[in-house]
Amino acid sequence: MDCAKIGRLIAELRKEKGLTQQNIAHALNISNKTISKWECGLGCPDVSLWADLSAILGADMAQMMEGEITLNRPDGGNINKIRFYVCPSCKNVLVSTGSSSIFCCGRKVDQLTLQQNENTPCITIEMIDIDYFITIDHEMTREHYILFAAYVKSDKVFLTRLYPEQSATVRIPHMPDGKLYLYCVKHGLAVYSIPTK
């Protein structure tokens, strides 16, 4: 560990949060001189303090230990590069519009990749009033179901969470030329183009 690099990062993150050395010391139940020592590069936090320090400063613990926070490049307004993530533990659905490090249930969650194959469900699209009504030909049992449907168009994302033993249908606003993403818990992520109507 490079204590000088880590110390500079701790000082920078502390100032961003508007905290004093005393605030952090109080939260960690240690002396403010210890915080000063870290920021001067004269030592590093004890391993037992890293998780709490990470939470206080709102930064990824692994990156803090390296002494450098990796910034993502701005997404440039292109929502077509949308990324979906599903926590394997709690099935939380997360979305980003650019590269990111996503964590849930204490673990890093990998970006979903498209899995177009023979298991891709068929969909039927109907116009009802000013919405698309989409029926997905897929079972919805506790072991095998569609977890979410996301409609992406221009600068908008409409995400619908689905649950086992409910109907595999989605209603979304009429916006032609978008993309519909469906995620099956067994077969992965599939994408469909919604044609102009």
N, C-alpha and C positions, 0 to 999 in steps of 0.2 A: 504494500500500500504506500502511495505517495502522500504522506501526511500534509505536506505543504499545499498540494493540489486539492486535497479533500478539505483542508481548512479554508482555502479561498472560496470553494463552492459552498460550504456551510455558511460563511459570512454573507455571500451573495444571496443565497436563498433566504436567510434570516432577514436581511434588509428588504427583500422583495415582499415578505410577509408583514413587514412593519413591526418586527419583534426585536426586543433587546436581548442581550446575552442573559440578563437576569430572568426574562420571561422563559427562555428555553431551560435555563438551569432549574427554575422552580418546577417546570413541567416534568423534568427528568429526575427531580429530587437530588441534584448534585450542586456543586459550587459554581458560581458564575466565572470563577477563575479557571475552572476546567474548560469552559466554553472558550474563553479567551486563549487558553493554551492551544486548543484545537485550531482556532482561526489563525493563530500565529505559526501553525505548522510544527508545533513542538510536541505533538502527540495526536493519536487518533482515538475516536470513541471506542469504548469497550464493546465487544460483540453483543452484550446483553442490552445495549442502548440503541442499537441501529434501527430496530423496528419502530420504536417510539419516536426517535429523531426523524425518521422518514415520514411518519404520519404528521408530526408537528410542522415540518417544512413542506409537506405536500409534494414530495419527490420520490421517484423510484429508488428503493434501497440499493439495488445492484449498481445502478448508475452513480449513486452517491458514493459508494465504496470505491468506484473507479475515479472519482473526483471530477467527473464530466457528465453533463446532461446532454444527450443527443437530441437535437431539435429536428423535427420533421420539416420538410419543405412544404410551403403552402400548397393547397390543392389547386390553385389557379382557377377556381370556379368551375371545374369540370366534374360534375356529379356523376358522369358516366364511369368514373374510376372508383365508384363506391365499393366498399369492402364490408362483408358481413362476417360476424363472429358468433359462435354459440359455445357457451361454457359447457364442458362435458359433465360437470357435476350438477349444476342447478338449472341448466337449459336456459339461462339468461341470454337474450338476443341483443347483440351490440352492433352498432353501425359506425363506420368512419368514412369520410370523404377523401382521405389521403392516408399516407402511410402512418402507422401508429403502433405503439406497444400497448396491447390490451391485456389486463389482468382481471380475473374473477375467481372467487373462492381460493385466493392465494396462489393461483397458477397462471402462467402466461397462456393466453388463448390464441390459437393459430387462425389465420384468415381462412375462410371457406373457399374452396376452389370448385369450379363448375364440373359437374359429373354427368354430362349428357350421354345417356346410354339407353339400352332397351327397357330399363326400369323407370324412365322418365314418364311421369303421369300425363295423361291426355287432359286437355282443358276445353271447356265450352264457354264461349263468351256471348252474352246477350246484352242488349241495350234495354235498360229499364229506367224510364224518366231521363235523368241526365247522368246516369251512372252506368258503369259496366258491372254486370253481375256475372261472376266467374265461378263455374262449377268445376271442381277438380275430381277427376276419376281416380280416387285413391282411398284405401281403407283408412279408418281413423281409430285403430285399436290402441291400447296402452303401450304396446310394444312397437307399433309401426303406424306412424301418422305424419302429417304435414305440420311442422312446428310453426312456420311463419310464411306469409306471402308478403312481398314488398314490391310496390309499383314505383318505378323510377322514371321521371320525366323532367327534363330541363333542370330546374333548381328545386325540385320537390321529391320527397320520398314519403309514400304512404305505406306504413308497416302495419300488418294485421297479424296478431298472434293467434294461433289456432291451438286447440286442445284435443286430447283423445276423447273419443266418444261424442264429439260434436260434428256438425255438418261440415264437409269440406267445401265450403263456399266463401267467396270474398266479394264484397261490394266496394268499388273504388270510383272516384270521380272520372267522368269522361274526359280523357286527355289522350288523343290519338298519338301514335308513334312512340309510345313508351316501352319500357321493358318490365316484364313481370318475373320476379325471382320467387321460386318455391324451394323450401328446404324440407326434405324428408329425413327423419331421424335415422333411417337405415341406409338410404341411397345417396344422400347428400344434396347439393345445390344444383338446381336447374334454372335455365332462363328461357323466356318466351318473348317474342316481339309482338306487341299489340298493334295490329294494323290500323290504318286510317279508315274510319267509317263515316 
